[in-house]
Amino acid sequence: MTTPAIHFIGLGAARSGTTWLANCLAAHPAICLSEPKEVHYFNRRFAVRRGIADINNPNATKPLSWYLGHFQHAQPHQLAGEFSTAYLCDVDAPQRIRAQCPEAKLLVCLRNPIDRAYSHYWFNRGVYGREPRPFEEAIRVQRFYIEMGCYADQLERYLEWCAREQLHVVLFDDIPDHPEEVVQRTLRFLGIDRPLPSEVIRSRFTNPARLVRSQGLTRFMSWGARAMRDLQLTPLLNRLRRVGIHRATATMNSTPFRYPEMDPATRQHLRAIFHESNSRLEALVGRDLSHWT
């Protein structure tokens, strides 16, 4: 099968609704997402899945054919795309995307950076089990919690390499109350007129805060998926995902978790850190973000 052109790339941000949007788009018959959803090809650093920063990304040195191989299951009538949340904050990704996929449309999901950092912290702590420190210490030691929320810097880097018309911004704030509008607007941006049914959109809400029961099982599932792709068993992996093996195992291996409220003094500290970036972001996206407190 001939590998199609890459029509769109989801850039991030992590913990900002990207998984939900990707799941909605994947449900549309005119769209094909990569396998896996996050290829992590254009970022040279920030291996976000490991929960730590400044790791050299081995995928960045692989040939373009390796990247395109993640879309071999796409049909001729489908728009091919992927979502990798490391792309938005990686300083090299904009130029690399421009060089390899200059016509690709870029999708960005943004969330109040204070809430994004807190959600990311609890995700790393509850799912990966690799964040033992209190939140206040974690944001001092691991700068990516802060750096990943400086959206103005990130979008300005992309606008140096792409036209504003290539960039579509989704605000996390709009998703709970207007999910259908968010999805249909994104589809129209991609050039797809056929809407997605409301019941499909609302069934795609996912990725809540959870506590993992067995870190060993989580690591085994990740290792197994990588091994199947390395052995060129991606079609079998796709079939297993479609019948729900991955989701059922993840559900069995975790329990819903409601993390505690952030300390008001910490929120005030982060509000001051992000104030200047948020002010510049308002002009870039044309939205009032004064409620991001």
N, C-alpha and C positions, 0 to 999 in steps of 0.2 A: 504494500500500500504506500502510495506517495505521501510523504510527510507534508502537512499543510503549512502555510505561513502562520506565524504567531500573531494573532490579532489583538490580544490584550494581555496585560500583565498587572496583577494585583500587587501593590507595593507594601501594604501594611496600613496602619500600624498594628503591632501585636496587641491583643486583648482589646480590640476596638470594633469588633463586629465583622472582621474579615472572614472568619470561618462560616458565619451565618450567610453572608453575601455569597461566598463561594458555593455553599451548598444550594442556595437558591438558583444561582446561574447554572450549576451542574444539572439541575432538574429540568432545564429547558432543552428541548430536542435540537435546537439550533446551536447549542454550545457543547464543546468538549473540553473538559479540564484535564490537565496533565495527570499522570500517575507516577509518583504521588502528587498531591495537591501542591506541596511546597518542594520545588526542585532545588532551590538554593544554588543557582548557577552564577548569577551576576554579582553577588556580594563576595567581596574578598575577605571580610571578617564578620564578626557577630554571629557565631553559631548559636542562635537564640534558643534552639531546642535543648541545648545543654545548660542554659540558664546563666552563662557567663560570657564576658565580652573579650574581644581582641584575640580570638582564636583564628588562625589561618584556615580558610575554607578550602578543602582539597578539591571541591567541585569546580572552583573557579579556574583551575588549570586544565580542566578536561576540554576536549575539542567540542566545537559546536554540534557535531553529529551526535555526541553523547546527549546533549541537551534536547535536540530535536527528537531523539529516540523516545522521549517520554510522552510524545504525542502521536505515536504510530497507530493508536486505536481510533484516531479521529476520522470521521466520515467526510467525504468531499463537500457536503453541504453545511458542515459545522464550522463555527468560529472556534479556533483553538486558543487556549490561554491558561495561565497558571497564577497562583497566589503564593508569594514567599514574603513573609513579614519582615525578613531581614533587609529587603531591598531599600526601604524608605530611609533608613538611618545609615546605610553604608555609603561612604563618600565616593567610592569608585563605581557603584552600580549605575548611576545615571549615564555616564559616558559609555560604559560597557553595553547597556541596553540600546543606546543610540547607535553604537557601532554595529550591533548584531540584529536589532529589530527596530529600525528607525521609524517604521510606520505604525508600530503597536500603540494602541490606546492604553492609557495608564489609569488604574483605579486606586483610589486612596480612601481608607476609612480612618477617621480621626475621632478621638475621644478626649474629654477633659484630661489633660496630661497628669493631673494629680490622681484622679481615679484610675487612669490607665496604669500608672506606676504601682499603685496599691494592689490592683487586680493582678498585675504581672508578678508581684512579690508573692502573693498567696498562691498563684498558679505554680510558681517554681517550688514553693514550700510544700504544697499539698500534693501535686502531681509528681514532680520530680524528686522531692525529698532532698533537694540540694541547697536549701536556704534555711539554715538553722538560726540565723541571727535575727534579732528584733528589727522591725522595719526601719527604725531611725538609724540603726547602725548599718543596715544593708544599703541604704541610699547614700551613705557616706563612703562606703567601701567599694561598691559596685556602681560605677558612674553611669552604666547603661540605663538604669532605672530613670535617671534624669535625662540623659542624652536622647533617649528614644522619644521623649515628649517635647523636644524642641522642634516643633513641626515647621516653623517659619524657615529656619535654616535648611531643613530637608527639602521643602518644596522649592525654595530659591535655587538650590543646587540642580534640581530637575529642570527648572525653567531656563537654566543656562543651556540645556541640551535638547529641550523639546518645546514645541509650541504650546501655549496655554490651552488651545483647543483639544490637545491630546489628553488633557488631564481632567479626570472626573472625581470630585470630592464628595464623599458620603460622611455625614456627621452621625456619630453613634447616638446622639440625642434624638434624632428623628426616627430611629428604628422601632422603639417600643410602641409609639402611638401611630406611626404612619409606615408600617413595613411594606405594604403594597406599593405605595407611592415611591418609596426608595428603590425598590426592585425595578418597577416599570420605567422609572427615570434612567436607571442604569442600563436597562435593555435598549432604550431608545438611543442612548449615547453610543452603544455598540452597533447601532444600525438595525436593531431587531424590533419590528413593529408588533409581532405577535406577543400578547401579554402572557404572564404566568398566572395560573389560577390562585386566588387568594388562599384557598385551603392548603395549597402546596407551600406557599410562602410562609404561612404561620406554622406549618409543621416542621420547618427547618430551624427553629430556634434551638440552640445547642450550646455546648461549651461552657456550662455554668461552673462555679467554683466547686471542686470536689476534692476529697481526700482519698488517696490511693491506699488500698489495703496491702498490696504486695508490690514493692518496687522491683523485685526480681521478675515478676510476671510482666510488668510494664517493659522492662529492658529486653526480656525474651521476645515479646511481640514486635518491638522495634527491630531487634536483630533479625528475626525471622522474615520481616517484610524486606529488609535490605538484602538479605541473602537470596530471596526469591527473585528480586530485581537483578541482582548480580548474575544469577544463573539463567537469566532471560526467561523467567517464569511469570512475567508481568501479567499476561492474560489470565493465568490461574489466580494470581493475587487479586486481580480485578473481580473475578467471579466470586471469590471468597468475600470480598468487601460488599458486593452487591447482595449476597444472601444474608449479610449482617453479622458475620463472624467477628469482625473487628469491633463493631459497636457493642455486640452482646458481651464480649470479653471485657471491654473497658467498663461497661456498666456493672458487670458482676464484680469487678476488681476495685470498685470505688463506691463511695457514699457521698451524697450531697452535703455541702458544707457552707455555712453562712459565716463569713469571717467578721471579726469584730469591727466596730466603728474606728476610724482613724482618730488618733489623738488630735484635738483642735489646734494645739500649738504646732504640731507637725504639719497640719494642713496649711496653717498660716505661713509657715516657713516655705513650703512648696509654692504657695500662691505668689510669694515675692519672687521666687526663682523664675517662675514661668511668665510673669506679668509682661515683660518686654516682648518675649516671643509671641505670646498670645495677641498682643496689640498689633504686631506686624502681620500675623496670620489673618486677622480680621480683614485687612485690605486685600490679601491674596485670595481669599475664598469668598469675599463679599457677604460675610455673615457677622452679626453681632454676637460676640462670645463673652460678653460681660457676666453671663451666668456661670462661667467656668470658674467657680470659687471652691 
